[in-house]
Amino acid sequence: SAEFFADIALCPMEAVKVRIQTKPGWASTLRQGFPIILKEEGVGGFYKGLVPLWARQIPYTMMKFACFERTVEALYKYVVPKPRGDCSKSEQLAVTFTAGYIAGVFCAIVSHPADTIVSKLNQDKGSNFVQAAKNLGLAGMWKGLGPRIIMIGTLTALQWFIYDTVKVVLRLPRPPPPEMPASLKAKLNNQS
């Protein structure tokens, strides 16, 4: 729900940003671009990309949190050979970075078609969500996914890494680690 409202504030800036990126010489700053859109398209010009923005940002945000948490659990359960409590802080942060990157890959995938449509909408004056999607076609909506995966994967990994590092440095409480599978507990006990 926070993302829903944040996107209402983000949408006008997104509209100006995309035009700056796709129309050379149109404007070079938000301050220059806002009055141009207002004059040419009215207030609606700022919000014609709102629905696709929601289609991009809400699944992105949901995936960012859900996938990250599940990936952390899976890494400790199947990859890391000891419980989180026995891992050093640097090992825990490595797990955080890895889980963040994996979550970012999924974020990029679920949000890419809508991101492409948002860009196309803000590029083409007078178009709407359905027209932009039809003009792009199914293949066009997925164009550029590889670079987006690298960008969003890295961005998301760094976001989670910085967040977790701050919690470690400030000694803030962290959620309890997931329970280790009984088979791994038995294996570790047999090695001792």
VOPAGU-2260 file (C-alpha; in pm, 1 decimal, decimal comma):
REM VOPAGU-2260
SITE   aa  ch    i         X         Y         Z
SITE  SER   A    0       0,0       0,0       0,0
SITE  ALA   A    1     290,9     239,7      62,8
SITE  GLU   A    2     414,1     175,0    -291,2
SITE  PHE   A    3      69,0     260,0    -428,8
SITE  PHE   A    4      79,7     608,9    -276,4
SITE  ALA   A    5     449,8     664,2    -340,2
SITE  ASP   A    6     390,3     602,0    -710,3
SITE  ILE   A    7     132,3     880,2    -723,4
SITE  ALA   A    8     408,9    1119,1    -616,3
SITE  LEU   A    9     669,2     949,8    -839,2
SITE  CYS   A   10     463,2     949,7   -1160,0
SITE  PRO   A   11     512,2    1317,2   -1261,9
SITE  MET   A   12     888,4    1288,9   -1212,3
SITE  GLU   A   13     894,5     963,4   -1410,1
SITE  ALA   A   14     704,9    1133,3   -1695,8
SITE  VAL   A   15     958,5    1417,1   -1712,7
SITE  LYS   A   16    1257,7    1181,8   -1671,5
SITE  VAL   A   17    1154,1     957,8   -1961,9
SITE  ARG   A   18    1098,3    1254,5   -2191,9
SITE  ILE   A   19    1440,8    1396,7   -2100,1
SITE  GLN   A   20    1594,7    1056,8   -2179,5
SITE  THR   A   21    1410,3     995,8   -2505,4
SITE  LYS   A   22    1369,1    1343,3   -2659,7
SITE  PRO   A   23    1707,8    1512,9   -2698,7
SITE  GLY   A   24    1685,9    1888,6   -2642,8
SITE  TRP   A   25    1332,9    1869,4   -2497,6
SITE  ALA   A   26    1452,3    1973,6   -2148,9
SITE  SER   A   27    1747,4    1895,0   -1928,4
SITE  THR   A   28    1599,7    1922,0   -1577,7
SITE  LEU   A   29    1277,4    1844,2   -1392,2
SITE  ARG   A   30    1232,5    2216,9   -1339,7
SITE  GLN   A   31    1239,5    2277,1   -1717,7
SITE  GLY   A   32    1028,1    1973,9   -1804,3
SITE  PHE   A   33     734,8    2019,2   -1565,5
SITE  PRO   A   34     596,1    2336,6   -1726,8
SITE  ILE   A   35     634,5    2189,9   -2076,2
SITE  ILE   A   36     419,6    1885,2   -1995,0
SITE  LEU   A   37     167,9    2099,7   -1807,5
SITE  LYS   A   38     133,4    2336,3   -2104,9
SITE  GLU   A   39     121,3    2065,2   -2374,5
SITE  GLU   A   40     -81,1    1793,5   -2200,9
SITE  GLY   A   41    -221,1    1934,6   -1878,5
SITE  VAL   A   42    -207,5    1756,4   -1543,7
SITE  GLY   A   43    -313,2    1430,0   -1711,9
SITE  GLY   A   44      18,4    1424,0   -1898,5
SITE  PHE   A   45     194,1    1362,2   -1568,2
SITE  TYR   A   46     -28,9    1068,5   -1476,9
SITE  LYS   A   47     -94,1     882,4   -1801,9
SITE  GLY   A   48     174,9     635,9   -1694,3
SITE  LEU   A   49      34,5     578,3   -1344,3
SITE  VAL   A   50    -135,6     242,2   -1406,8
SITE  PRO   A   51     169,5      90,5   -1579,9
SITE  LEU   A   52     387,1     245,9   -1309,6
SITE  TRP   A   53     180,3      57,9   -1052,0
SITE  ALA   A   54     209,3    -252,6   -1272,3
SITE  ARG   A   55     587,2    -211,6   -1257,1
SITE  GLN   A   56     648,0     -94,8    -901,8
SITE  ILE   A   57     399,4    -297,8    -695,7
SITE  PRO   A   58     509,6    -641,7    -826,1
SITE  TYR   A   59     871,4    -521,1    -808,4
SITE  THR   A   60     838,0    -424,7    -442,7
SITE  MET   A   61     646,9    -739,6    -349,1
SITE  MET   A   62     909,8    -955,0    -520,0
SITE  LYS   A   63    1192,5    -760,1    -359,4
SITE  PHE   A   64    1079,1    -850,1      -9,1
SITE  ALA   A   65     923,4   -1193,6     -60,0
SITE  CYS   A   66    1201,1   -1331,8    -279,1
SITE  PHE   A   67    1476,6   -1188,9     -59,4
SITE  GLU   A   68    1340,5   -1346,7     258,3
SITE  ARG   A   69    1281,4   -1685,9      95,0
SITE  THR   A   70    1623,9   -1680,2     -71,4
SITE  VAL   A   71    1797,1   -1605,2     258,6
SITE  GLU   A   72    1613,4   -1900,6     413,8
SITE  ALA   A   73    1706,6   -2127,3     122,1
SITE  LEU   A   74    2072,0   -2023,3     127,3
SITE  TYR   A   75    2104,6   -2100,1     497,6
SITE  LYS   A   76    1909,0   -2422,0     459,0
SITE  TYR   A   77    2079,7   -2565,8     147,0
SITE  VAL   A   78    2403,2   -2378,2      72,5
SITE  VAL   A   79    2566,1   -2246,6     389,8
SITE  PRO   A   80    2703,1   -2545,3     585,5
SITE  LYS   A   81    2632,0   -2398,6     931,2
SITE  PRO   A   82    2354,0   -2209,1    1109,4
SITE  ARG   A   83    2340,8   -1832,2    1068,6
SITE  GLY   A   84    2421,4   -1783,9    1435,0
SITE  ASP   A   85    2754,5   -1963,7    1379,2
SITE  CYS   A   86    2843,3   -1754,4    1072,6
SITE  SER   A   87    3069,7   -1452,5    1098,1
SITE  LYS   A   88    2919,8   -1111,3    1021,0
SITE  SER   A   89    3101,8   -1105,3     686,1
SITE  GLU   A   90    2960,0   -1449,4     595,6
SITE  GLN   A   91    2611,4   -1329,5     689,8
SITE  LEU   A   92    2656,1   -1017,5     476,9
SITE  ALA   A   93    2772,3   -1232,5     184,4
SITE  VAL   A   94    2447,6   -1429,0     214,6
SITE  THR   A   95    2256,4   -1098,8     225,6
SITE  PHE   A   96    2427,9    -973,0     -90,8
SITE  THR   A   97    2369,5   -1301,3    -275,5
SITE  ALA   A   98    2003,2   -1318,5    -173,1
SITE  GLY   A   99    1961,4    -952,0    -267,6
SITE  TYR   A  100    2104,9   -1012,8    -613,0
SITE  ILE   A  101    1880,4   -1313,4    -671,7
SITE  ALA   A  102    1578,1   -1113,8    -552,7
SITE  GLY   A  103    1681,7    -833,6    -789,2
SITE  VAL   A  104    1685,0   -1071,4   -1084,8
SITE  PHE   A  105    1327,1   -1171,3   -1010,9
SITE  CYS   A  106    1230,7    -805,6    -952,6
SITE  ALA   A  107    1364,5    -717,8   -1296,6
SITE  ILE   A  108    1175,9   -1001,8   -1462,9
SITE  VAL   A  109     835,0    -930,1   -1307,0
SITE  SER   A  110     857,8    -555,7   -1365,2
SITE  HIS   A  111    1023,9    -536,4   -1706,7
SITE  PRO   A  112     721,4    -541,3   -1940,8
SITE  ALA   A  113     549,8    -264,9   -1742,8
SITE  ASP   A  114     874,5     -65,4   -1727,4
SITE  THR   A  115     901,0     -81,8   -2105,6
SITE  ILE   A  116     537,5      27,2   -2142,3
SITE  VAL   A  117     589,9     321,2   -1901,5
SITE  SER   A  118     884,8     435,4   -2111,7
SITE  LYS   A  119     689,6     399,1   -2437,0
SITE  LEU   A  120     386,5     581,8   -2295,0
SITE  ASN   A  121     593,6     878,0   -2189,1
SITE  GLN   A  122     771,3     878,1   -2524,1
SITE  ASP   A  123     456,7     882,6   -2737,9
SITE  LYS   A  124     231,2    1181,5   -2682,1
SITE  GLY   A  125    -135,6    1085,6   -2670,9
SITE  SER   A  126     -87,8     709,4   -2637,0
SITE  ASN   A  127    -241,0     493,7   -2365,0
SITE  PHE   A  128    -141,5     172,1   -2187,8
SITE  VAL   A  129    -311,9     -62,2   -2436,4
SITE  GLN   A  130    -182,8     125,2   -2743,9
SITE  ALA   A  131     172,2     127,1   -2609,0
SITE  ALA   A  132     154,9    -246,7   -2533,9
SITE  LYS   A  133      19,4    -321,8   -2883,4
SITE  ASN   A  134     284,9    -104,0   -3048,5
SITE  LEU   A  135     561,7    -278,1   -2856,6
SITE  GLY   A  136     430,2    -630,6   -2908,2
SITE  LEU   A  137     517,2    -918,8   -2677,6
SITE  ALA   A  138     880,0    -937,2   -2790,2
SITE  GLY   A  139     922,0    -559,3   -2765,8
SITE  MET   A  140     808,3    -559,2   -2404,0
SITE  TRP   A  141    1101,3    -788,2   -2316,0
SITE  LYS   A  142    1366,8    -597,8   -2511,6
SITE  GLY   A  143    1653,7    -489,2   -2285,1
SITE  LEU   A  144    1582,8    -744,6   -2010,9
SITE  GLY   A  145    1947,4    -859,3   -1984,5
SITE  PRO   A  146    2091,5    -518,7   -1895,8
SITE  ARG   A  147    1794,1    -453,6   -1664,7
SITE  ILE   A  148    1865,2    -779,4   -1477,9
SITE  ILE   A  149    2226,3    -674,0   -1424,3
SITE  MET   A  150    2125,0    -324,8   -1315,1
SITE  ILE   A  151    1834,6    -422,6   -1087,3
SITE  GLY   A  152    2016,5    -729,1    -950,0
SITE  THR   A  153    2313,0    -516,3    -849,3
SITE  LEU   A  154    2097,1    -233,3    -716,4
SITE  THR   A  155    1881,6    -465,5    -506,4
SITE  ALA   A  156    2183,6    -657,4    -375,1
SITE  LEU   A  157    2346,3    -332,2    -268,2
SITE  GLN   A  158    2025,3    -206,0    -106,7
SITE  TRP   A  159    1991,0    -519,3     107,3
SITE  PHE   A  160    2364,9    -528,7     178,2
SITE  ILE   A  161    2371,0    -166,7     297,7
SITE  TYR   A  162    2055,0    -218,0     503,3
SITE  ASP   A  163    2194,9    -529,2     671,8
SITE  THR   A  164    2539,4    -371,3     721,3
SITE  VAL   A  165    2382,5     -75,7     902,4
SITE  LYS   A  166    2189,6    -315,4    1125,0
SITE  VAL   A  167    2509,9    -508,5    1203,1
SITE  VAL   A  168    2719,5    -196,2    1267,0
SITE  LEU   A  169    2453,5     -36,1    1488,2
SITE  ARG   A  170    2385,4    -371,1    1659,3
SITE  LEU   A  171    2016,2    -349,5    1576,0
SITE  PRO   A  172    1806,3    -663,0    1624,5
SITE  ARG   A  173    1778,5    -895,2    1329,1
SITE  PRO   A  174    1510,3   -1157,0    1271,3
SITE  PRO   A  175    1588,1   -1502,2    1405,1
SITE  PRO   A  176    1756,3   -1729,9    1155,1
SITE  PRO   A  177    1547,6   -1998,5     987,1
SITE  GLU   A  178    1556,0   -2341,0    1149,8
SITE  MET   A  179    1827,5   -2573,0    1019,8
SITE  PRO   A  180    1693,8   -2893,2     859,9
SITE  ALA   A  181    1717,3   -3199,9    1085,2
SITE  SER   A  182    1929,3   -3383,8     824,6
SITE  LEU   A  183    2193,0   -3108,3     829,1
SITE  LYS   A  184    2191,1   -3098,5    1210,1
SITE  ALA   A  185    2249,9   -3474,1    1216,8
SITE  LYS   A  186    2529,0   -3445,9     959,4
SITE  LEU   A  187    2705,0   -3172,8    1160,2
SITE  ASN   A  188    2665,0   -3373,3    1483,8
SITE  ASN   A  189    2817,1   -3683,2    1318,9
SITE  GLN   A  190    3119,1   -3477,8    1203,0
SITE  SER   A  191    3190,4   -3359,6    1560,1
